[in-house]
Amino acid sequence: MSLDRDYPMSRTQVRVLVVGLVIMAVIGGLLFGGVLPGLKPNYSEPTTVTIGGEAYYYTLVKLRAPALLSNSTTPQSFLFHNISFFLWVTNWNSFSGGLVWGNGTEPNGTVSNFVLGMSVNPPVDSELYVAPDRAFAVSWPGGWFGGTTVRLMVRV
């Protein structure tokens, strides 16, 4: 005796079953796709870059641009992988473009100062700074098109 012959599904039951499965698939897709809050994993692999054969995690930070008719900004602080950074902009209205000044403080208290950009006075021509102990690095392209985005890097 076959179960299909004894209890056949009607066309209405088949349609309801198919519609229900489609609705569950759509809801599952929305949850895992992040459209609906809930089950989407929020972990993303840290972004890394290699400098001098060593891997660094990096992030981009946006500095405030100087106010109109101002040539500099006040220091901004950023914390990235236990390194504290203080960054500010000077010489913003100079012919060669601005400079990004800053320092990085490591968890052990070591502070390293740097200046990035291109300038005749003070004489600066540097797009990358790597701390003496290679614990962190900072880069900024400088020049007229350097913008206000700075890359902070901390050794993996």
N, C-alpha and C positions, 0 to 999 in steps of 0.2 A: 504494500500500500504506500503510495507516494504522498508526501505532504502537499505538493503543489496541486494535486488533483482534489484533495480534500478541502483545502483552504486557499483557493486561488485569490489573488489580489485583484480588485476591480481597477478599472482605468483611473478612477478618482483617487484611489489609494496610491497608485503608482505616481500620479502627478503630484500629490501632496508630499510624498517621500522625496521626489526629485527636487521640488521647490524648497523643501526643508534643507536638503543637503547643499543646494546652491546658496541659500541664505547663510548657513553655517560657514561655508567656505569664504563668502564675502566678509563676514564679520571677523573670521580668523585672519584673513588677509589684511584687513584694516587695523587690527590689533598689532600684528607683527610688523606691519608696514609703518607704524607710528602715527597713523591718522587719528586713531582713537588712543587715548592714554591707557597704558596697561602693560602689555607684555613685550614691547620692543626693547631689546637689549640696548643699554646706553653706553656700554664700554667701547672705546675706540683705541686702537693701538697708538701709542705715542709716536709723534713724528720725529724722525731722527735725521741728522746730517753728519757727514764725516769731515773732520778737519784734521789734517796732519796724521791721518791714520787712526784717529780716535773718534768714537761715536758720541754725539751730543743730542739730547732732546732739545727741541726748539719750539718757540712760540713767537708770534708777531704781536707787538704792542703798538698802540697808536698814541703818539704824544700830542698834546695840545699845540696848535699853531699859535705863534705870537699874535697878540691883539693888533689891530690896525695902528700903524705908526710906532709899534713897539719892535724892538730888535731881539728880545729874548723872552723866555718863559720861566716860571717858577718850577722847581724840581717836582717831579712826579715819582711816586714810589710804586714798585711792582715786586711781587714775590713769586718766584718760579722755582720749583723743586728745591726749596729751602735756601735759595740765594736771594738776598734782598738787593734790588737795583734801585738807584735814584738817577733819573735822567732829566735833562733840560736842554733847551735849544738856545743858542746865541748866534750872533752875526747873521740873523735871518735875512736882513735886507742888504747884505754885502754882495758885491759883484760876482764872487765865486760861489755863492750859496751859503747856507747855514752850517753850523757845527752842532753836533750832539755831544754834550759833556755828560759824564756820569761816573758812578762808582758801583762796584758790586761788593757786597759783604757776605762772606761765607759763614757757615754755621760755627766755625772755630774762631770767628772774629776777624779774620784776615780781610782787609779792605784793599781793593785795587781800583785806582782811578784811571779814566781813559777819556779821550776826545776823538771823535770820528767826523770825517768830512774832508773838505778841501778848502784851504784858506791860505792867503799870502801872509796876513798878519792877524793872529799868530800863525806861524808856519805849520800847517797841518796837511797831510796827504795820506789819509788812512781810511779804509772802508771796513776793516776787521780788527778787533782787539781780542786777544786771547790772554787770559790771566797767566801770570808767571808759573803757577802750579797747574795750569790747564784745567782748573775746576769749572771755569765758565768762559764764555766768549760772547761778544756782542758785534753785530754788523749793521751798517747803514751805508747806503751808496753815496750819500752826500750830493753836492752839486745842486744845480737849479731844479733838477727833477727828482731829488732824493725823497721828497715828501716827508711825512711825519711818522712813517711806519718803521719801527726798529725791530730787528730780530734778536731775541735773547736766547742763549744756548747754555745748557748745563750738561756737563759730562755724564754719560750713562753710568 
